[in-house]
Amino acid sequence: MTPENVTGPVAHHAEAPVWWPGWGGLRWVDAQAGDLLALGLEGVSRQHVDDEYLAFARPRSGGGLVAVGARTLYLADDVDGQTRAVATLGDDSRVRMNDGCADPHGRLLAGSMAYDSTPDAGRLLRIDTELHVTTLLPRVTMSNGVAFSPDARRAYYVDTATHRIDVFDVAEGELRGRRTFVSIPETQGAPDGLTVAVDGSVWVALWGGSAVHGYDAAGLHIATIELPVPQVSACTFGGDDLGTLYITTSAQGLGAHHGTQAGSLFAVRPGVHGIPVTPFAG
């Protein structure tokens, strides 16, 4: 499978792609710029959130979006409208938020990490529809991808520093029984953002590994999608049939003259289809 470069290098640190028909298709972040990017017929447009960092954004069930900044939660009533700060997610300036998603109940899961990747400085939080914040995992290093199985009975989670994808059982909306789903050797890169297909397969971006790996529901490696850039940050299924895997890449940590297409958005048809995203119900 050979991915297509859809945009060219439009971002420094592209992350957190998500497809939602209600906001016209695909959006993702240029995190350090604080910008939400949208892919349209006329190219890529930007929407700025006034924060030092933009970790991710997701649709809201009633319209608009929820966005997670460095330590602040934002809401907008219209997808292209002004965001407003509604909750604080931390008070340590050395720590920022990172990847996340909405769970099958419409609650937001959002992880964090230290800017310098200090071990155990991050957390995995849950923000409910009333904006109450609960800590699910109190000590993580680089909280990254989180996604749910098609039947909502399993949750997959990446703390990049562990070089694992872990899996939880989901019982009455709670995460239970954390265990290893897949271990990824350092020689293959570090797991970053991930997504799940309708057949239960798990697709994970490999930071420093120039690839996305696919694993079946039993954890067997079933596919490798090679990319021409080293820092592969996240992936999601999109398109009208959710059959296109969109892949974000990053120039973060690369020299000024790295000579690659890092920061581009790529797309490929891996032969499986994704699950519609759950919007935030708040």
Solvent accessible surface area in square Angstrom, and as a share of the most:
residue,aa,sasa,rsa
1,M,107,0.48
2,T,125,0.72
3,P,17,0.11
4,E,112,0.50
5,N,53,0.27
6,V,50,0.29
7,T,30,0.18
8,G,17,0.17
9,P,78,0.49
10,V,46,0.26
11,A,11,0.09
12,H,92,0.41
13,H,8,0.03
14,A,0,0.00
15,E,12,0.05
16,A,4,0.03
17,P,5,0.03
18,V,4,0.02
19,W,42,0.15
20,W,61,0.21
21,P,99,0.62
22,G,62,0.59
23,W,14,0.05
24,G,67,0.64
25,G,2,0.02
26,L,3,0.01
27,R,19,0.07
28,W,1,0.00
29,V,0,0.00
30,D,6,0.03
31,A,0,0.00
32,Q,88,0.39
33,A,46,0.36
34,G,0,0.00
35,D,16,0.09
36,L,6,0.03
37,L,0,0.00
38,A,16,0.12
39,L,44,0.22
40,G,42,0.41
41,L,193,0.96
42,E,180,0.81
43,G,34,0.33
44,V,49,0.28
45,S,67,0.44
46,R,113,0.41
47,Q,31,0.14
48,H,113,0.50
49,V,3,0.02
50,D,126,0.66
51,D,32,0.16
52,E,94,0.42
53,Y,7,0.03
54,L,0,0.00
55,A,5,0.04
56,F,0,0.00
57,A,1,0.01
58,R,20,0.07
59,P,0,0.00
60,R,33,0.12
61,S,70,0.45
62,G,81,0.78
63,G,33,0.32
64,G,11,0.11
65,L,1,0.01
66,V,1,0.00
67,A,1,0.00
68,V,0,0.00
69,G,0,0.00
70,A,2,0.02
71,R,43,0.16
72,T,32,0.19
73,L,0,0.00
74,Y,24,0.09
75,L,10,0.05
76,A,0,0.00
77,D,98,0.51
78,D,82,0.43
79,V,24,0.14
80,D,93,0.48
81,G,25,0.24
82,Q,163,0.73
83,T,19,0.11
84,R,108,0.39
85,A,69,0.53
86,V,50,0.29
87,A,20,0.15
88,T,98,0.57
89,L,6,0.03
90,G,23,0.22
91,D,140,0.72
92,D,49,0.25
93,S,80,0.52
94,R,175,0.64
95,V,23,0.13
96,R,19,0.07
97,M,3,0.01
98,N,11,0.06
99,D,12,0.06
100,G,2,0.02
101,C,14,0.08
102,A,8,0.06
103,D,5,0.02
104,P,58,0.36
105,H,113,0.50
106,G,3,0.03
107,R,40,0.15
108,L,0,0.00
109,L,3,0.01
110,A,0,0.00
111,G,0,0.00
112,S,4,0.03
113,M,11,0.05
114,A,2,0.02
115,Y,101,0.38
116,D,112,0.58
117,S,43,0.28
118,T,60,0.35
119,P,100,0.63
120,D,79,0.41
121,A,37,0.29
122,G,0,0.00
123,R,85,0.31
124,L,1,0.00
125,L,1,0.00
126,R,29,0.11
127,I,0,0.00
128,D,40,0.21
129,T,55,0.32
130,E,124,0.55
131,L,47,0.24
132,H,118,0.53
133,V,62,0.36
134,T,62,0.36
135,T,54,0.31
136,L,39,0.19
137,L,27,0.13
138,P,72,0.45
139,R,165,0.60
140,V,2,0.01
141,T,15,0.09
142,M,49,0.22
143,S,0,0.00
144,N,6,0.03
145,G,1,0.01
146,V,8,0.04
147,A,15,0.11
148,F,25,0.11
149,S,11,0.07
150,P,60,0.38
151,D,87,0.45
152,A,34,0.27
153,R,169,0.62
154,R,70,0.26
155,A,0,0.00
156,Y,2,0.01
157,Y,2,0.01
158,V,0,0.00
159,D,10,0.05
160,T,9,0.05
161,A,53,0.41
162,T,47,0.28
163,H,42,0.19
164,R,72,0.26
165,I,0,0.00
166,D,3,0.01
167,V,2,0.01
168,F,8,0.03
169,D,60,0.31
170,V,29,0.17
171,A,49,0.38
172,E,177,0.79
173,G,9,0.09
174,E,50,0.22
175,L,30,0.15
176,R,136,0.50
177,G,51,0.49
178,R,89,0.32
179,R,96,0.35
180,T,71,0.42
181,F,25,0.11
182,V,13,0.08
183,S,75,0.48
184,I,3,0.02
185,P,68,0.43
186,E,137,0.62
187,T,134,0.78
188,Q,76,0.34
189,G,8,0.07
190,A,15,0.12
191,P,0,0.00
192,D,8,0.04
193,G,1,0.01
194,L,15,0.07
195,T,17,0.10
196,V,7,0.04
197,A,0,0.00
198,V,90,0.52
199,D,86,0.44
200,G,9,0.09
201,S,2,0.01
202,V,0,0.00
203,W,4,0.01
204,V,0,0.00
205,A,0,0.00
206,L,1,0.00
207,W,57,0.20
208,G,47,0.46
209,G,22,0.21
210,S,38,0.25
211,A,5,0.04
212,V,0,0.00
213,H,12,0.06
214,G,0,0.00
215,Y,11,0.04
216,D,41,0.21
217,A,47,0.37
218,A,94,0.73
219,G,19,0.18
220,L,119,0.59
221,H,85,0.38
222,I,80,0.41
223,A,17,0.13
224,T,55,0.32
225,I,0,0.00
226,E,125,0.56
227,L,11,0.06
228,P,91,0.57
229,V,1,0.01
230,P,42,0.26
231,Q,23,0.10
232,V,0,0.00
233,S,0,0.00
234,A,4,0.03
235,C,5,0.03
236,T,17,0.10
237,F,10,0.04
238,G,0,0.00
239,G,13,0.12
240,D,151,0.78
241,D,67,0.35
242,L,30,0.15
243,G,2,0.02
244,T,18,0.11
245,L,0,0.00
246,Y,25,0.10
247,I,0,0.00
248,T,0,0.00
249,T,0,0.00
250,S,0,0.00
251,A,10,0.08
252,Q,52,0.23
253,G,78,0.75
254,L,46,0.23
255,G,50,0.48
256,A,99,0.77
257,H,178,0.80
258,H,65,0.29
259,G,79,0.76
260,T,43,0.25
261,Q,83,0.37
262,A,2,0.02
263,G,0,0.00
264,S,0,0.00
265,L,0,0.00
266,F,5,0.02
267,A,11,0.09
268,V,13,0.07
269,R,134,0.49
270,P,19,0.12
271,G,70,0.67
272,V,29,0.17
273,H,75,0.33
274,G,6,0.06
275,I,59,0.30
276,P,95,0.60
277,V,36,0.21
278,T,45,0.26
279,P,27,0.17
280,F,0,0.00
281,A,46,0.36
282,G,22,0.22
